[in-house]
Amino acid sequence: MPEPIRVRGSVVVPDAELVWRFSRSSGPGGQHVNTSDSKVELRFDLASTGALPEVWRERALERLAGRLADGRVLVVQASEFRSQWRNREAAAARLSALLTEACAPPPKARRATKPSRGMVERRLFNKKHRSDVKQGRRAPRGGE
């Protein structure tokens, strides 16, 4: 791969830690499609990598637990293109996006706030106004 798989900032996954596998894509195609190995499977051993800082690795293992094969290997597949090269690029981009999202710090905790007094009063005024409008549409009671 000409472009390294970048996780965040200057952290890059080395090519030595990636395992590429190629096979025939399923689906329709022409004469060439049945003989070329265009489907790409990219495997990355997340549990034993030294490329990621320890905190990021633990965070990624926790967040990607449902996607990991054998609880340690992240597998990404790409077969949407007819060209193996473009499928390689797609798989690398997918792996990069997954790792970037999984290693991101958790969002800041929401600080509970309460609505301002004016906002509460406006909301109640609008509710009362709407109620009065709908009340005016009703037929008078008693059938006079």
C-alpha positions as CSV (number, residue, x, y, z in Angstrom):
1,M,0.0,0.0,0.0
2,P,1.5,3.4,-0.9
3,E,-0.4,5.3,1.8
4,P,0.1,4.1,5.4
5,I,-3.1,3.5,7.5
6,R,-3.3,6.5,9.8
7,V,-5.2,6.2,13.0
8,R,-5.0,9.7,14.7
9,G,-2.4,12.4,14.5
10,S,1.0,10.8,13.8
11,V,0.0,7.3,14.9
12,V,0.3,4.9,11.9
13,V,-0.4,1.1,11.6
14,P,2.8,-0.5,10.2
15,D,2.4,-2.7,7.1
16,A,4.1,-5.6,8.9
17,E,1.1,-5.8,11.3
18,L,-1.5,-6.1,8.4
19,V,-2.5,-9.4,6.9
20,W,-4.0,-9.2,3.4
21,R,-6.0,-12.0,1.8
22,F,-7.5,-12.0,-1.7
23,S,-10.3,-14.2,-3.1
24,R,-12.9,-14.1,-5.9
25,S,-15.7,-11.7,-5.5
26,S,-19.2,-13.0,-5.6
27,G,-21.9,-11.4,-7.7
28,P,-22.4,-10.6,-11.4
29,G,-19.5,-9.9,-13.8
30,G,-18.0,-10.5,-17.2
31,Q,-15.4,-12.9,-18.5
32,H,-12.6,-11.6,-16.3
33,V,-14.5,-11.6,-13.0
34,N,-14.5,-15.4,-12.5
35,T,-10.7,-15.7,-12.7
36,S,-9.5,-12.7,-10.8
37,D,-9.1,-12.4,-7.0
38,S,-10.6,-9.0,-6.5
39,K,-12.2,-9.4,-3.1
40,V,-9.9,-8.1,-0.3
41,E,-9.9,-9.1,3.4
42,L,-7.7,-7.1,5.7
43,R,-6.9,-8.5,9.1
44,F,-5.3,-6.5,12.0
45,D,-4.4,-8.1,15.3
46,L,-5.7,-5.3,17.6
47,A,-4.9,-7.1,20.9
48,S,-1.2,-7.5,20.3
49,T,-0.3,-4.4,18.3
50,G,2.5,-2.1,19.4
51,A,1.5,0.7,17.1
52,L,-1.3,2.1,19.3
53,P,-0.7,3.7,22.7
54,E,-2.0,1.4,25.5
55,V,-5.0,3.6,26.4
56,W,-6.1,3.7,22.8
57,R,-5.7,0.0,22.3
58,E,-7.8,-0.8,25.4
59,R,-10.5,1.7,24.3
60,A,-10.6,0.2,20.8
61,L,-10.7,-3.4,22.1
62,E,-13.7,-2.4,24.3
63,R,-15.6,-0.5,21.6
64,L,-15.0,-3.0,18.8
65,A,-15.5,-6.1,20.9
66,G,-18.5,-7.2,18.8
67,R,-16.5,-6.9,15.5
68,L,-13.4,-8.8,16.6
69,A,-12.7,-12.3,15.4
70,D,-11.4,-14.5,18.3
71,G,-11.7,-11.4,20.5
72,R,-8.5,-9.9,19.1
73,V,-8.4,-9.6,15.3
74,L,-10.2,-6.8,13.4
75,V,-11.3,-8.0,10.0
76,V,-12.4,-5.6,7.2
77,Q,-13.6,-6.8,3.8
78,A,-14.1,-4.9,0.5
79,S,-15.5,-6.3,-2.7
80,E,-17.5,-3.4,-4.2
81,F,-15.0,-2.6,-7.0
82,R,-13.9,-4.9,-9.9
83,S,-10.2,-3.9,-9.3
84,Q,-8.2,-5.5,-6.5
85,W,-6.3,-2.3,-6.1
86,R,-9.4,-0.2,-5.5
87,N,-10.7,-2.8,-3.1
88,R,-7.4,-2.6,-1.2
89,E,-7.7,1.1,-0.9
90,A,-11.4,0.8,0.3
91,A,-10.4,-1.8,2.9
92,A,-7.5,0.4,4.2
93,A,-9.8,3.4,4.4
94,R,-12.4,1.4,6.3
95,L,-9.9,0.1,8.8
96,S,-8.5,3.6,9.3
97,A,-12.0,5.0,9.9
98,L,-12.9,2.2,12.4
99,L,-9.7,2.7,14.4
100,T,-10.0,6.5,14.4
101,E,-13.5,6.3,15.7
102,A,-12.7,3.5,18.2
103,C,-9.6,5.3,19.6
104,A,-11.3,8.7,20.0
105,P,-11.7,10.0,23.6
106,P,-15.1,9.6,25.2
107,P,-17.4,12.6,24.8
108,K,-17.5,15.1,27.6
109,A,-20.2,14.3,30.2
110,R,-23.3,16.4,29.8
111,R,-23.8,18.9,32.5
112,A,-27.4,19.0,33.7
113,T,-29.0,22.4,33.3
114,K,-32.5,23.7,33.8
115,P,-34.5,25.9,31.5
116,S,-34.6,29.6,32.3
117,R,-37.7,31.0,34.0
118,G,-38.6,33.1,30.9
119,M,-38.4,30.0,28.7
120,V,-40.7,28.1,31.0
121,E,-43.2,31.0,31.0
122,R,-43.1,31.3,27.2
123,R,-43.7,27.6,26.8
124,L,-46.7,27.7,29.2
125,F,-48.1,30.8,27.5
126,N,-47.8,29.2,24.1
127,K,-49.5,26.0,25.4
128,K,-52.4,28.1,26.8
129,H,-52.7,30.1,23.6
130,R,-52.8,26.9,21.5
131,S,-55.4,25.4,23.8
132,D,-57.5,28.5,23.4
133,V,-57.3,28.4,19.6
134,K,-58.4,24.8,19.6
135,Q,-61.1,25.5,22.1
136,G,-62.5,28.1,19.8
137,R,-62.8,25.6,17.0
138,R,-65.1,23.3,19.0
139,A,-68.9,23.2,18.5
140,P,-70.7,24.9,21.4
141,R,-71.9,22.4,24.1
142,G,-75.6,21.8,24.6
143,G,-76.6,21.8,20.9
144,E,-78.3,25.2,20.9
